[in-house]
């Protein structure tokens, strides 16, 4: 298969929609015919969610254009929540949040953020949660995928690589068969939704806090609507230039580092898990387990684990200390199964295997967003060369970080990616040992947003700084309260 598959799909693009025709601010309503939607009256009602209802929040559906170039055409809805500021006399405005993904629901995100609850922000802001277009309670988008995820490792040989190519070509084809609506589930359109929500709420500007992918959404919104952003906090930032294929490629190295941190932890507990008495022995044992899974799938109960799945089990387990015990238990089970000792998978391993690769509701919207935002290389040999080059330095995670993307088979994006470059004030928080958004990505965004301040957390394997560092929480809360950034970049320890 390989190259022929890419050629078959290479021409599936449509003409670009000029970004300037739909992205403006100020008089954009008159230019684009959005007046009707900006004047809509929202029907607020109880959310029917335990956490949101307990916080006194209310929910509503906002009608937005599917395609902002055709604002009088087909519409979809975006679900939002609102918890009004507890002190109306001190109210500053609205604070919208996004938890990342892409593809994650955000209706209750702001209510769960420690920096908001502990920083006095609940009194000063209307907290606005949102399920971005295509997600959760918003008009859903699906592609009838046979697997929940479009992300997996490419295997250890050319046969495994070709198997991944075939799967991803099929996933892209299934989305194409649904029509063309999926092509408008993009970050730029979600940013436009946010600006429409701002107008419907009667606000001149919004403040925003985003984590992981939410930093990309936040930086895109600020670039598209610079006059509409007030205070901007970006936790675990993405480099817009590397998004999205390059972003995943950059995960290989920090995950190898994080694995060695975990290997040291589990080696100190060899009497319990028997995975090796030194970190190097643990690495050697798991590397061999990966090779064995490539030769023959490991059967655990009713589940089969191949070299396509095992790196993602590692990927989840080494991301932070909260996953260390589960990863040790799961790998001990897989090793026993590989050695012929029948195993019934523990509940966490079974759920992981089912949720990530079993049949069920698909999460194609994640790939709709990534593939609709930025074009991906289409030549299979480009991915194969990168994969081969990674094997020496990234033996466990290179096959995931360099897998051929579903986006390689996607129609061309309907508009070009947003180029980020501005001097808007913002706060960027980044962990040196982040396994999802590498530290270099935060450095890159900091350089593009010259008015930003960077807070670095140097001492913990973690994705997400705000929930790991009291110092960082205090800095973020202070900025959101006062609008005053730190005088210079700074370091915040974990804890």
KELOGU-536746 format. One line per 3 residues: their letters; for each residue z, y, x of C-alpha. Coordinates in steps of 0.1 Angstrom, whole numbers. Each point is the difference from the previous one (the first is absolute). Layout:
BEGIN
a) Z,Y,X ~ ...
***
This chain:
BEGIN
xxx) 0,0,0 ~ 12,31,20 ~ -27,26,6
xxx) -21,-9,-30 ~ 29,6,-23 ~ 5,35,14
xxx) -38,8,-3 ~ 1,-12,-36 ~ 27,26,-9
xxx) -9,27,25 ~ -22,20,-25 ~ 23,0,-30
xxx) 10,37,4 ~ -7,28,-24 ~ -8,37,7
xxx) 29,20,13 ~ 17,24,-23 ~ 5,33,19
xxx) 37,5,5 ~ -2,37,-4 ~ -13,-3,-36
xxx) 32,-16,-12 ~ 28,8,24 ~ 6,37,-3
xxx) 31,18,-12 ~ 6,34,-17 ~ -28,2,-25
xxx) -9,-37,2 ~ 6,-4,-37 ~ -27,24,-10
xxx) -24,-15,27 ~ 6,-36,-10 ~ 7,1,-37
xxx) 36,-12,3 ~ 14,26,-24 ~ 2,-25,-28
xxx) 21,-24,20 ~ 21,27,16 ~ 11,11,-35
xxx) 9,-35,-12 ~ 34,-4,-16 ~ 20,-29,14
xxx) 19,-24,-23 ~ 33,-6,18 ~ 20,-30,-10
xxx) 25,-24,14 ~ -14,-20,29 ~ 13,-34,-10
xxx) 12,-6,35 ~ 37,-6,8 ~ 2,23,30
xxx) -21,28,-14 ~ 17,-1,-34 ~ 35,0,17
xxx) -10,31,20 ~ -11,18,-32 ~ -37,0,10
xxx) -29,1,-24 ~ -35,-13,3 ~ -35,11,-11
xxx) -36,-8,5 ~ -23,27,15 ~ -37,-2,-8
xxx) -22,5,30 ~ -37,-4,7 ~ -11,-33,15
xxx) -26,20,21 ~ 9,37,6 ~ -37,8,5
xxx) -4,-8,-37 ~ 32,14,-16 ~ -14,-3,-35
xxx) -8,-37,5 ~ 22,-31,-1 ~ 37,6,3
xxx) 29,-22,11 ~ 38,5,-1 ~ 26,5,27
xxx) 36,-8,-8 ~ 27,24,12 ~ 37,3,-3
xxx) 22,31,1 ~ 37,4,6 ~ 7,37,-5
xxx) 20,20,25 ~ 37,-4,-6 ~ 7,37,6
xxx) -26,21,-18 ~ 14,32,15 ~ -7,-13,35
xxx) -32,-18,-8 ~ -27,5,27 ~ -29,-20,-15
xxx) -15,-35,-2 ~ 2,-27,27 ~ -26,-27,-2
xxx) 4,-32,20 ~ -21,-30,10 ~ 15,-32,15
xxx) -31,-12,19 ~ -22,-31,-3 ~ -27,10,-9
xxx) 5,-17,-33 ~ 38,5,-6 ~ 15,13,-32
xxx) 19,33,4 ~ 15,7,-34 ~ 36,-4,13
xxx) -5,8,37 ~ 17,34,1 ~ 30,-12,-19
xxx) 7,-27,26 ~ -4,22,31 ~ 34,4,18
xxx) -11,33,15 ~ -5,14,-35 ~ 32,-14,-15
xxx) 22,9,30 ~ -16,33,10 ~ 6,20,-32
xxx) -37,0,-9 ~ 6,-16,-34 ~ 14,33,-12
xxx) -29,21,13 ~ -31,-19,-9 ~ -17,-16,-29
xxx) -6,-35,15 ~ -35,-12,-9 ~ -9,-36,5
xxx) -36,-13,-4 ~ -19,-32,-2 ~ -32,11,18
xxx) -33,-7,-18 ~ -8,-37,-4 ~ 36,-11,6
xxx) 29,-11,-22 ~ 3,19,-33 ~ -31,21,8
xxx) -33,-13,-13 ~ -1,-33,20 ~ -29,-12,22
xxx) -6,-36,8 ~ -28,-21,15 ~ 9,-36,-11
xxx) 8,-10,35 ~ 11,-36,6 ~ 26,12,25
xxx) 24,29,-3 ~ -8,16,34 ~ -30,12,19
xxx) 19,-1,33 ~ 3,-31,21 ~ -4,-12,36
xxx) -34,-11,12 ~ 12,-32,16 ~ -3,-12,36
xxx) -36,-11,3 ~ -34,10,-13 ~ 2,-25,-29
xxx) 31,18,-13 ~ -16,33,5 ~ -30,-10,-20
xxx) 23,-13,-28 ~ 16,34,-1 ~ -35,17,-2
xxx) -10,-22,-29 ~ 32,7,-19 ~ -2,37,5
xxx) -36,2,-10 ~ 9,-18,-32 ~ 29,23,-7
xxx) -22,31,4 ~ -27,-16,-23 ~ 26,-6,-27
xxx) 9,37,0 ~ -36,10,-2 ~ -5,-22,-31
xxx) 25,20,-19 ~ -22,32,-1 ~ 5,31,20
xxx) 34,13,-11 ~ 17,-16,30 ~ -19,23,23
xxx) 20,31,-12 ~ 34,-15,7 ~ 4,20,32
xxx) 25,22,18 ~ -20,32,-6 ~ -1,-7,-37
xxx) 37,-7,0 ~ 6,33,17 ~ -21,17,-27
xxx) 21,-18,-26 ~ 31,15,17 ~ -14,35,-3
xxx) -9,-6,-36 ~ 35,-12,-7 ~ 13,32,18
xxx) -21,21,-24 ~ 11,-19,-31 ~ 36,4,10
xxx) -6,38,3 ~ 9,1,37 ~ -17,22,26
xxx) 9,-24,29 ~ 16,-34,6 ~ 22,-14,27
xxx) -7,-35,11 ~ 16,-29,18 ~ -20,-30,11
xxx) 6,-32,20 ~ -26,-20,19 ~ -33,2,-20
xxx) 17,27,-19 ~ -3,21,31 ~ -37,-3,-1
xxx) -1,10,-36 ~ 23,30,7 ~ -21,12,30
xxx) -32,-3,-21 ~ 16,19,-29 ~ 12,28,24
xxx) -35,2,16 ~ -18,1,-33 ~ 24,23,-18
xxx) 18,21,27 ~ 10,27,-24 ~ 17,-26,-23
xxx) 24,-16,25 ~ 35,13,5 ~ 22,-23,21
xxx) -15,-32,15 ~ 19,-30,15 ~ -20,-28,15
xxx) 20,-31,11 ~ -18,-26,22 ~ -33,18,2
xxx) -36,-13,1 ~ -26,14,24 ~ -27,11,-24
xxx) -27,-6,26 ~ 10,-37,4 ~ 5,-7,-38
xxx) -6,-27,-10 ~ -15,-27,22 ~ 12,17,32
xxx) 35,4,-15 ~ 2,-38,-5 ~ -13,-6,35
xxx) 27,21,15 ~ 27,-22,-16 ~ -6,-29,25
xxx) 19,14,30 ~ 32,12,-18 ~ 3,-32,-19
xxx) -1,-20,33 ~ 28,22,13 ~ 19,-5,-33
xxx) -4,-37,2 ~ 16,-1,35 ~ 29,20,-14
xxx) 4,-26,-27 ~ -5,-28,25 ~ 30,13,20
xxx) 21,1,-31 ~ -8,-35,-11 ~ 3,-14,36
xxx) 36,12,0 ~ 5,-22,-31 ~ -18,-31,13
xxx) 29,-22,-11 ~ -8,9,-35 ~ -38,2,-2
xxx) -11,-21,30 ~ -31,22,7 ~ 7,5,37
xxx) 28,12,23 ~ -20,29,14 ~ -23,25,-14
xxx) -29,-14,20 ~ 7,-35,-12 ~ 0,12,-36
xxx) -33,17,5 ~ -15,-31,16 ~ 12,-22,-29
xxx) -14,23,-27 ~ -33,5,19 ~ -5,-37,1
xxx) 9,-2,-38 ~ -28,25,-6 ~ -24,-21,20
xxx) 10,-31,-20 ~ -5,17,-33 ~ -35,8,11
xxx) -7,-37,8 ~ 16,-13,-32 ~ 17,18,-29
xxx) 37,-3,-1 ~ 11,-15,-34 ~ 33,12,-14
xxx) 6,-13,-35 ~ -30,9,-20 ~ -10,28,24
xxx) -23,0,30 ~ 3,24,29 ~ -29,6,23
xxx) -7,23,29 ~ -12,25,-26 ~ 34,3,-16
xxx) 26,-6,28 ~ -6,34,18 ~ 8,17,-33
xxx) 32,-19,-4 ~ 10,12,35 ~ -13,35,-9
xxx) 24,2,-29 ~ 30,-16,18 ~ 0,22,32
xxx) -4,33,-18 ~ 38,6,1 ~ 33,-17,4
xxx) 3,-6,-37 ~ -26,-27,3 ~ 13,-18,31
xxx) 20,-27,-17 ~ -27,-9,-25 ~ -27,-1,27
xxx) 22,-24,21 ~ 6,-23,-30 ~ -37,0,-10
xxx) -13,-7,35 ~ 25,-28,5 ~ -13,-15,-33
xxx) -36,3,12 ~ 7,-15,34 ~ 18,-30,-17
xxx) -30,-4,-24 ~ -25,2,29 ~ 19,-28,17
xxx) -2,-23,-30 ~ 33,6,-17 ~ -6,6,-37
xxx) 13,33,-11 ~ 5,17,-34 ~ -5,37,7
xxx) 29,23,-5 ~ -4,25,-28 ~ -9,29,22
xxx) -27,-18,19 ~ -14,-14,-33 ~ -1,34,-15
xxx) -16,15,31 ~ -28,-26,0 ~ -5,3,-38
xxx) 0,38,-1 ~ -22,6,31 ~ -26,-28,-4
xxx) 6,-19,-32 ~ -19,5,-33 ~ 11,27,-23
xxx) -4,37,-7 ~ -21,16,28 ~ 9,31,19
xxx) -36,10,6 ~ 10,37,-6 ~ 13,1,35
xxx) -34,-7,14 ~ -17,22,-26 ~ 19,29,15
xxx) -4,-9,37 ~ -37,-9,-4 ~ -8,30,-23
xxx) 17,24,24 ~ -18,-8,33 ~ -30,-21,11
xxx) 6,-31,21 ~ -21,-16,28 ~ -24,-25,-16
xxx) -10,-20,31 ~ 20,-33,1 ~ -4,-1,38
xxx) 19,33,2 ~ 31,-17,-15 ~ -5,-32,20
xxx) -2,19,33 ~ 32,19,-8 ~ 17,-32,-11
xxx) -9,-18,32 ~ 11,29,22 ~ 33,1,-18
xxx) 10,-36,6 ~ 15,4,35 ~ 23,29,-9
xxx) 5,-7,-38 ~ 0,-38,-3 ~ 20,0,-32
xxx) -13,31,-18 ~ -34,7,14 ~ -17,-22,-26
xxx) 16,21,-28 ~ -5,34,16 ~ -37,-7,7
xxx) -10,-20,-31 ~ -33,9,-16 ~ 9,24,-28
xxx) -10,-4,-36 ~ -12,36,4 ~ -28,-14,22
xxx) -17,-13,-32 ~ 9,30,-22 ~ -25,26,-13
xxx) 0,32,20 ~ 28,25,-11 ~ -12,25,-26
xxx) 11,29,23 ~ 10,4,36 ~ 36,-3,12
xxx) 21,31,2 ~ 2,16,34 ~ 35,11,7
xxx) 6,32,20 ~ 24,28,-11 ~ 31,20,9
xxx) 19,-7,-32 ~ 38,-5,5 ~ 10,-36,-3
xxx) 25,-25,13 ~ -12,-33,15 ~ 24,-28,7
xxx) -10,-30,22 ~ 17,-30,16 ~ -11,-9,35
xxx) 3,-37,-10 ~ -18,1,-33 ~ -19,-32,-8
xxx) -22,15,-28 ~ -9,35,11 ~ 1,0,37
xxx) 18,29,17 ~ -33,13,14 ~ -12,6,-35
xxx) 28,24,-7 ~ -7,18,33 ~ -37,3,-10
xxx) 8,15,-35 ~ 25,24,16 ~ -28,12,23
xxx) -23,6,-30 ~ 26,18,-20 ~ 10,26,25
xxx) 27,16,-23 ~ 19,-33,-2 ~ 32,-11,17
xxx) 4,-36,12 ~ 33,-19,-3 ~ -1,-32,22
xxx) 23,-30,-5 ~ -1,-18,33 ~ 24,-29,-3
xxx) -7,-24,-29 ~ -28,-23,-11 ~ -7,16,-34
xxx) -27,12,-23 ~ 15,30,-18 ~ 24,25,17
xxx) 17,16,-29 ~ 18,-31,-12 ~ 10,-9,36
xxx) 13,32,14 ~ 27,23,-14 ~ -11,27,24
xxx) -36,-1,-12 ~ 12,0,-37 ~ 21,31,7
xxx) -30,18,17 ~ -23,-9,-29 ~ 24,10,-27
xxx) 7,33,18 ~ -37,8,2 ~ -5,-9,-37
xxx) 29,21,-10 ~ -8,31,21 ~ -36,-2,10
xxx) 11,5,36 ~ -14,-25,26 ~ 19,-9,32
xxx) -8,25,28 ~ -16,-27,21 ~ -8,-37,0
xxx) 31,-21,2 ~ 15,-36,3 ~ 21,-17,-26
xxx) 17,-33,8 ~ 2,-28,-25 ~ 32,-6,-20
***
